[in-house]
Amino acid sequence: MLDHTGHKAFPVLNRAYNATFKPGRLSIGLVAPLDAYPHSAVPDMARHVERARLADDLGFSALWLRDVPFNVPSFGDVGQIFDPFVYLGALAASTRDIALGVASIVLPLRHPAHVAKAAASADALSGGRLLLGVASGDRPEEYPALDMSFEDRGARFRDSVDYIRAMADPYPRRDTAHGTLSGGIDMLPKPTGGQLPLLITGGSQQTPDWVAQNGDGWMTYPRDVATQGHVIGSYRQRIAEAGLPDKPVMQSLYVDLVAQADAPPRPIHLGFQSGTDHLKRYLMQIRDLGINHVALNLRFNGADIEDTMHRLANELLPDFKP
């Protein structure tokens, strides 16, 4: 099935999924905290609700939270500090249109029943604005604190995905490593679109075929253009070979936006410092590779955050409306 642009259509899942992801198009989101903290692992969360509302008002497509249970010094970043599901509830009540995403919930550290309940609740309370990124986890120090094994997280991740999928059914029946669903009990609320949009992060300790077949989309990282194009093409080829509808791809990007619009790029961690001219060219390039959404992280941004948000909205968003 093709959409009106001639691209293969994405499935219809919920308000956030189908507003954020459009075939052949690129939308722009932001990563929380909307704050710069280049020299500390901990942001001060100044004006965090006001800035979330500003992102919504300016027309950014999504706001992304992270799941960082513990402050692990070797990791060096605690994200938005607040528990992602609690924070999703606060943001659902504080914003109107912006998609609310998690990039990503570490499934092996949580029981999937709790993830399914919290995620469906956030989806319902926000009017279908939830995007649920899921991952297997990459911080070994957290696992002993929760009496979990790091080595078998891939198997537990797969089982969690199956369990969460089952929760969308009425009175589900499923035998899993996380528990037996007998068919005699149900979980409410149900996701607004019938199922939660699950976005797999990276490989999540799975085979590429499993990732392509079992997620509703894929989250990946910045790479050089040639490699990124190959990786995206391989992902979509695996989807097509499985006989499935096309699915969106998104990536993260750290940016440090400088005042001079034509300033050349300078590499930073998982991104670059540049003016808006280079950033716009880069975004057009990855759009043409098949990226459908980019989540901009302003942690290393040198300019005022709210000024930068306005600049991004004024100088970039008109060219990347989904």
C-alpha positions in Angstrom: 0.0 0.0 0.0 1.3 3.4 -0.9 0.6 6.8 0.7 -0.3 9.9 -1.3 3.5 10.7 -1.9 4.0 7.3 -3.6 6.0 5.9 -0.6 5.0 2.7 1.2 2.6 3.7 4.0 3.3 3.1 7.6 0.8 1.3 9.8 -1.9 3.3 11.6 -1.2 3.0 15.3 -1.8 6.1 17.4 -1.9 9.9 17.1 1.8 10.3 18.0 3.1 7.6 15.7 1.2 8.7 12.6 1.9 12.4 13.2 5.6 12.0 13.8 6.4 9.4 11.2 5.5 10.1 7.6 7.0 8.1 4.6 9.5 10.1 2.7 9.5 12.9 5.3 11.6 14.0 8.2 10.2 15.5 11.5 12.3 17.0 14.3 12.0 16.3 18.0 14.0 17.2 21.1 15.5 15.2 23.9 14.8 16.0 27.5 16.1 17.6 29.5 15.8 20.8 27.5 19.0 22.1 29.2 22.7 22.4 28.6 25.0 20.5 31.1 28.2 19.8 29.2 30.4 19.6 32.4 28.1 17.7 34.7 26.2 14.4 34.6 23.2 16.2 36.3 21.1 18.9 34.7 19.4 21.5 36.9 16.0 21.0 35.2 15.4 24.7 35.1 12.1 25.7 33.6 11.6 22.1 32.4 7.8 22.3 32.2 7.9 25.7 30.6 10.4 24.5 28.0 8.3 21.4 27.2 5.3 23.7 26.6 7.5 25.9 24.5 8.6 22.9 22.4 4.9 22.1 21.9 4.0 25.6 21.0 6.9 26.0 18.5 5.8 22.9 16.6 8.4 20.3 17.4 7.1 16.8 16.7 8.2 14.9 19.8 9.9 15.2 23.2 12.0 12.2 24.2 12.7 11.0 27.7 15.3 8.5 28.8 15.2 5.6 31.3 18.2 6.1 33.6 17.4 4.3 36.9 20.7 5.1 38.6 23.4 7.7 38.4 26.2 5.5 37.0 29.4 7.6 37.1 31.0 5.8 34.1 27.9 6.6 32.0 28.1 10.3 32.8 24.5 11.3 32.2 21.3 11.0 34.3 19.0 12.2 31.6 16.0 14.1 32.8 16.4 12.7 36.4 12.7 12.0 36.9 11.3 8.5 36.3 10.1 8.4 32.7 6.6 7.2 33.3 5.9 9.6 36.2 7.3 12.4 34.0 5.2 11.3 31.0 2.1 11.8 33.2 3.2 15.3 34.1 4.0 16.2 30.5 0.7 14.7 29.3 -1.1 17.2 31.5 1.2 20.1 30.6 1.3 19.9 26.8 -1.2 19.6 24.0 0.0 18.2 20.7 3.7 17.2 20.9 4.3 13.4 20.9 5.8 12.1 24.1 8.4 9.4 23.5 10.7 7.3 25.6 14.2 6.5 24.2 14.2 4.0 25.7 12.7 1.9 28.5 15.2 -0.7 29.6 12.9 -3.7 29.5 15.1 -6.3 31.3 15.1 -4.1 34.4 11.3 -3.8 34.7 8.5 -6.3 34.8 6.6 -6.0 31.5 3.2 -5.9 33.2 4.3 -2.6 34.9 5.6 -1.3 31.6 2.4 -2.2 29.7 0.2 -0.6 32.4 2.2 2.6 32.7 2.7 3.0 29.0 -1.0 2.5 28.1 -2.0 4.9 30.9 0.4 7.6 29.5 -1.0 6.9 26.0 -4.6 7.3 27.2 -4.0 10.3 29.4 -2.2 12.1 26.6 -4.8 11.3 24.0 -2.7 8.9 22.0 0.6 10.8 22.2 2.9 8.0 23.5 5.9 6.5 21.5 7.4 3.7 23.5 11.1 3.1 22.7 12.5 -0.1 24.2 16.0 -1.3 24.8 18.0 -4.2 26.4 20.2 -1.8 28.4 23.9 -0.9 28.3 24.9 -0.1 31.9 26.0 -3.3 33.6 26.3 -1.6 37.0 22.5 -1.3 37.3 21.7 -5.0 37.0 23.1 -6.3 40.4 21.2 -3.5 42.2 18.0 -5.0 40.9 19.2 -8.6 41.3 19.1 -9.0 37.5 21.6 -10.8 35.2 23.2 -8.7 32.5 24.2 -11.6 30.3 20.7 -13.0 29.6 19.1 -9.5 29.1 18.5 -10.3 25.4 16.2 -13.3 26.2 14.3 -11.3 28.8 13.9 -8.4 26.3 12.2 -10.7 23.8 10.0 -12.1 26.4 9.0 -8.6 27.6 8.1 -7.6 24.1 5.8 -10.6 23.7 4.2 -9.9 27.1 3.6 -6.2 26.4 2.1 -7.1 23.0 -0.2 -9.6 24.7 -1.5 -6.9 27.2 -3.2 -5.2 24.3 -5.6 -8.2 23.9 -8.7 -8.6 26.0 -8.1 -11.3 28.7 -4.8 -12.4 27.2 -3.4 -16.0 27.4 0.3 -16.4 27.3 3.0 -18.4 29.1 6.1 -16.4 29.5 9.3 -16.3 31.6 7.8 -13.3 33.3 4.5 -15.1 34.3 1.5 -16.9 33.1 -1.5 -15.0 31.6 -4.4 -17.3 32.3 -7.1 -15.5 30.3 -9.1 -14.9 33.4 -7.8 -11.4 34.1 -7.4 -8.3 32.0 -5.3 -5.2 32.1 -6.7 -1.7 31.6 -6.5 0.8 30.0 -5.9 -0.5 26.5 -3.7 1.6 24.1 -5.6 4.2 22.2 -4.8 2.7 18.8 -5.2 -0.9 19.8 -1.5 -1.5 20.4 1.5 0.4 21.8 3.9 1.7 19.2 7.1 -0.2 20.1 10.3 1.2 18.7 13.3 -1.1 19.0 16.6 0.7 20.0 19.7 -0.5 18.2 20.2 -4.2 18.2 18.9 -4.8 21.7 20.8 -8.1 21.8 18.6 -9.5 18.9 19.2 -10.6 15.4 18.6 -8.0 12.6 15.7 -10.1 11.3 14.0 -10.1 14.8 14.4 -6.3 15.1 12.9 -5.7 11.6 10.0 -8.1 12.2 9.0 -7.3 15.8 9.2 -3.6 16.3 6.9 -0.9 14.9 10.0 1.1 14.0 13.7 1.4 14.7 15.8 3.8 16.7 19.4 4.1 15.6 22.5 6.4 16.0 24.3 8.8 13.8 26.8 7.3 11.3 28.6 8.5 8.3 26.3 8.9 5.3 27.4 5.9 3.3 27.1 3.5 6.3 23.8 5.0 7.5 22.3 4.5 4.0 23.4 0.9 3.9 22.1 0.2 7.4 18.7 1.7 6.7 18.4 0.0 3.4 19.2 -3.4 5.0 16.6 -2.8 7.7 13.9 -2.0 5.2 14.9 -4.9 3.0 14.4 -7.3 5.9 10.9 -5.8 6.5 10.0 -6.3 2.9 11.4 -9.9 2.8 9.2 -10.7 5.8 6.1 -9.4 3.9 5.4 -6.7 6.4 4.3 -3.0 5.9 7.1 -0.5 5.9 8.2 1.0 9.2 9.8 4.3 10.3 13.4 4.8 11.2 14.6 7.6 13.6 18.0 8.7 14.9 19.4 10.8 17.7 21.8 13.8 17.1 23.7 16.0 19.6 24.0 19.5 18.3 25.7 22.7 19.4 24.1 25.5 17.4 26.3 28.6 16.9 25.1 32.1 16.0 26.8 32.2 12.6 24.4 30.5 10.2 27.1 29.4 7.8 29.5 28.2 10.4 31.2 24.9 9.3 30.7 21.7 11.3 33.0 20.6 14.1 32.5 17.1 15.6 31.2 16.6 19.1 29.9 13.5 20.9 27.5 11.8 18.6 26.9 14.9 16.6 28.4 18.3 15.7 28.7 22.0 16.4 27.6 24.1 13.4 25.3 26.9 12.1 21.8 26.3 10.9 23.0 26.0 7.2 25.0 22.9 7.7 22.4 21.4 10.1 19.7 21.9 7.5 21.8 20.3 4.8 22.5 17.3 7.1 18.9 16.9 7.9 17.9 16.9 4.2 20.6 14.3 3.6 19.4 11.9 6.2 15.8 12.4 5.1 16.8 11.3 1.7 18.5 8.2 3.2 15.2 7.2 4.7 15.3 8.7 8.3 11.8 9.8 9.3 12.6 11.6 12.6 15.6 13.0 14.3 15.7 13.7 18.0 18.0 16.6 18.7 19.9 16.6 22.0 21.0 20.1 23.3 23.2 18.9 26.2 26.4 20.4 24.7 24.7 23.5 23.3 26.6 26.7 24.1 23.8 29.2 23.5 20.7 29.9 25.5 18.4 26.9 25.3 15.2 28.8 24.7 16.9 31.1 22.1 18.2 27.9 20.3 14.7 26.4 20.4 13.3 29.5 18.7 16.1 29.5 16.1 15.5 25.8 15.3 11.8 26.4 15.0 12.1 29.5 12.8 14.9 28.3 10.6 14.4 24.6 10.3 10.9 23.5 11.1 9.3 25.1 8.0 11.4 22.7 5.8 10.7 19.6 7.9 7.0 19.6 8.6 5.8 16.0 8.8 
